[in-house]
Amino acid sequence: MSLAGWHDRARQRLDPVHYDYFAGGAGEETALAENERAFGRYALIPRVLRGQPSRDIAVDLPGARASMPILVSPTAFHRLAHPDGELATARAAAAAGTVLVSGMAATVAIGEVADAAREVDPDAAVWFQLYLQPDAKITECLVRRAEDAGCSALVVTVDSPVFGRHGRDEHNGFHDLPEGLAAENLRDLPGSPGVRDIEWCPEASWRYVEALRRMTGLPLVLKGILHPEDARIAVDGGIAGILVSNHGGRQLDAAPAAIDALSRVAEAVDGRIPVLVDGGVRRGADVAIALALGASAVGVGRPVLWGLAADGEAGVRQVLDLLRDEFEHVLTLCGGVLAGDQVVSRC
């Protein structure tokens, strides 16, 4: 089944309100649509007669080695999609040998998520996604929980000084999780018995990132970089990786498609740290295009949720296996090599 098929199955099984939460974007959903549409503007020119044997597609990333250049990007509230939630996602990612980026707004606490992954593979790599909080004590508590869980990197989302405006959720009146579900990483934080809300931090600056670097020895990956100058500042500031992203079209609706911003960011980084990209990856060819434009790996978010909603852990595993198989097939057709001079515009 194609990823479109998994999407269709998930839509049939999900509560329509929850489907809209996962599928929707900000504003008029222009950035959301562009993320997928933009890949269609690129074509790959294959190299031929390369005599290439089977190629190892594993990739080294901050604090992790993944079996393929395809990671699970952070998304929230997996138990809206399936009762096992992030536990199923973690087990599937570990079985696929790739990195799970577990979200701060997960419905399973990071310690349990990491334990589930390591039940499948003791060496499974789990990263923790973090929103910088106005209260440094809250940020530090979340960091310590990630460290205690054995996470090998922190993914700091930097494109969300305020929450995006989601028309579908407003229309549906979806503002709170159903009874029995909660953002478990936000439970029993300093000064907040019970579960607190994520606080947005308009005042966040590079000073906050530097404070976070002093707070932990874990490598930091900044998620939400679209401007090459921000990428240069990140590299000069000791950041371990960059994830080019427009938040799946859920923040600034006027933002460019992530794949369109990738090459300028990769050029600015100039190979000094890994550059990843997420948003709109729906085929193995999309993975290949991203790598040819300078990415070390891609992240997938919604396709994982569709697999989870359709068939739990098995669905997530099949989505990841499908993308791996498609990517390896495209890589072979491209002569086992992917470079910028193989990517051309269809326009």
N, C-alpha and C positions, 0 to 999 in steps of 0.2 A: 504494500500500500504506500502511496506517496504521502508526503506530509499534509497535502491538501485533504487526503482521505482521513487521516487522523484528526484533522481539524473538524471535518464533518461529523465524525463519530462523537467527538467531544461535545460539539454543540448540541447534538441530540440528547446527550446524557446530563448535561449541566443544567442547573436552575438558570433560566434566562437572565435573571439579575446578576448571578455570579458569572455567567458567560460574558455579559457586557462589561463587568469589572475587569476580567482578564483581557478581553479583546479590544477594549476601548482605548482611546488616546485623549490628548488634551485638545481643547478648542474645537476647531473644525476637523480635526484628525488629519490635517495635511501632512505633518511630519510622519505620522503613523503610516499613511499610505505610501509616502515617498521612500520610506526605508525598504519596502519590498520592490517598488517600481524601479528604484534606482539601479538595482542589479541588472535589470533588463537593458540598461543603456550601455552595458559593457559586453564585449565579446572576447573570447580567448583564441589566440592564434597558436595552434599546436606546433611543436617542434617534432621533426620526423627523423627516422633512422638513427635514433640515439643509442640503440643497443643497451638499453637500461634494464637491469634485472629488477626484481621486486624491491621497492624502496621502503625503508623504515620511516613511518610517518610520525613517530613519537617526537615530542617537543619538550625542551627544558624551559620552565617558567619559574617565576619567583617562588622559591620554597616547594617546588613540585616538578615532577616529570609526568606528563600526560601521554597516554598511548596514541593519541591523535590530536591534531590541532583544533579540536572541537570541545569546548567546555560548556558547563551548565551555568548560564548567567543567573544572577539573583532575581527572584520573583517572590511575591508575598503570598501568604495565606493558602498554602498547598492543600490544607484540609478542606477548603471549599471545593476542591476538585476531586478529592478521594479521601476516605477516612484515614488511610495511613499517612497521608500528607508527605511532609519532607522526609519521613523515614523511608518511604518507598523510593523517592527521588534519590536519596543518598545511596541506597543499596544498588539501584540501577546504575548510577554514575560510577560507583566503585567496581561493579561487575564489568563495566565498559572500560575501566582503567583510566578514567578521566577525572578532571577536577570538578567538584561541586562548589559553587559559590553560594553559600547559604545566607539567606536574607535576614537582616535585622528584624523584619516584620514577619518572620516565620511563625507558623502555628505549632512548631516543635522547638524546644530549646536547643541551643547549639551543641551542648554536651551530648544530648540524646541523638542528634543528627550525626555527629562525628562517630559516636559509638556504633550506630547502625551501619555506617560506611565501613568501619573497620571490622565488623563482624564478617563482612564479605571479603575484604582485603585489608590485612593489617597495615599495609603501606598506603592505604587510600588517602588522597590529598583532599582536604576540605579547607576552603577559605571562608572568611566571615565578612559579609558586607556591612558597612557601618555608615550611618549618617552622623556627622559631627553634631554634637548637642551643645546648646548654650551653656549648660552646666558641665564643666570639665570633670566633675566627680562622676557624673552619669556616663560620660564617654569612657573614663578610665575603668569603671566597673564593667562595662561591656567588653572592653579590651581584655580585662583579666579573665572574663568568662571564656572568651575566644582562645586565649592562651591556655587556660586550664583544660579546654576541650581538645587541645593538640592541633588547633588550626595552624597552617603553615604560612598564611599571609592574611593581611587585612585589605579589603577592597573598599576604598573610601569614596562614596558617591558625592561628587562635588558640584553637581548641576541642579541642586534642589534647595536653594535658599528659602523658597516657599513651596507649598504643595501645588502641583498642577491642577488646573480646572478641568474636570472630567464631566462632560455634558451627559453622557449615558448614566453615570452614577447619580447625578443630580436629578435627572428625569425619573430614575427608578427609586429615588430615596434611599440609596444604599450608602450608609455612613458607618454602620457598626457591624461587627461579626455576629453571626447567630449565637445563641446561648450555648455555652460549652466550648466555644473556640476563643482563643486569645492570641495575641502576639507574645509568645512565651518568653522571648528574650527580654521583654520589658517588664517582667514580673519581679516584684520585690527589689527594686533598685533603691539606692540611698534616698531616704526621705519620702519614699513612695510605696507604701504597702499596697499589695494588689498589683494590677497591671496599669502602667502609665501610658500615655500617648507619646508617640514620637514628637519631639519639639523641633520645629524648623528654625534655622539659624541664619537669618539674613546677614548678620555681622561676621560670619565665617570668612576667614582670609588665609593667606599663606602662613600667617603667624599661627593659626590653629593647626595647620598641617605640621609645622615645625614642632609645636608642642606635642602633637601625637607621636612624632618620630622620637622625641625624648622619652615618651611614656612607655614605649615598647621596643623590643628588639625584632619584632616581626617585620618582614618586608611589606611596604605599602604600595598598593596599586591604586592609582587615581582613576575613577570611573566617571565619564562625562566630559572628557576633554574633546573639544572640537577645533580649537584655535591653535595654530602652530606655536605662537608665542607662549601660550600656557604650557605647551609641551616642553619648550626649552626651559622655562622656569622650573618645571617639575624635575627634569633631568639634573639641572644645576643644583636643585635642592635635595638630591639624594633619594628621589623616589625610585622604586625598583621596577615599576611597570606602569603603562598607561593603557586604559581601555577607552577607545574612541567610541562614543555613544551619545545618542540624543534621548536616552532613557526610554527607548521603545516608543518614542513619539508621545510620551506622557507628561512632558514638562513644557518646553517652549515649542509651541506649534509652528513657529516660523523658522525653527532650526533646520539646517540641511540634513539630508539623509546621511547616516553615519558613514556609509561606504564612500560617499562623495567627499567627505572630509579626511578620509584615511590617508591618502597619498601625501598631502601637505604636512600632516602631523608626522608621518613616518620619515619624511625628508628632514623635518626639523630635528627629530630624535637621532637620525643618522646612525642607527644600529647600536646606540649606547645602552639602551634598555629594551626589553620586549614591548612591542606595541600590539594590543589586541583590539578587536572591534566586535560590537554586537548591534543587532537591529536589522531585521529583514532577512536573515539567513534562512532560506527555505529549501535549498538544493545543494548537492555536493558541488555543483559548478559555482555556487555563490562562495563556498569556502575557498575554492581554487582562485577565484577572482580576488578575494580579500588577501590571500597570501601573495599573489602576484603584485598587488598594490602596496605591499610592505608590511602586512600583518604577520605576527608569529602564530596567531591562533584566532579563532572566532568564538563568540559565545552565542548560545541559543537560549531563549527564554520561553516564549509562547509555545513553540513546538513541543517542548518538554511538558508543559501544562496540558496540552492536548493529549499527549500520550498517557499522562497520569490520569486524566479524567476518563479516557476511553477504556483503559485496561490496567490501571495501577502501575506497580513496579514493572510488570512485563511490558506495558505500553511505553514507558519511558525508555526501557532498554531497547525496544524495537525501533523507536525514533532515533536513538543515538547510533544503533547499528546501521540503520538505513542511511543516515548521513555519512557515516564512515565508508560504507560500501560505495555510495555514489561518488564521494570524493576520491577514493582510490581509483575508481574507474576513469574519472575525468583526468586525474593525474597521469595515468598510463597513456590516455589518448593525447596528452600534452607532451609526451616524450619523457615523463619523469622529472620535469623541471618546470618551475613557475617563476617568471620574472616580469618586470614592468613592461618590457618591450613586447610581451605576448598579449597585453591587454590593449584593446582598441575601443573607441567609442562607436556605437551603432548610429549616432546622430549624424 
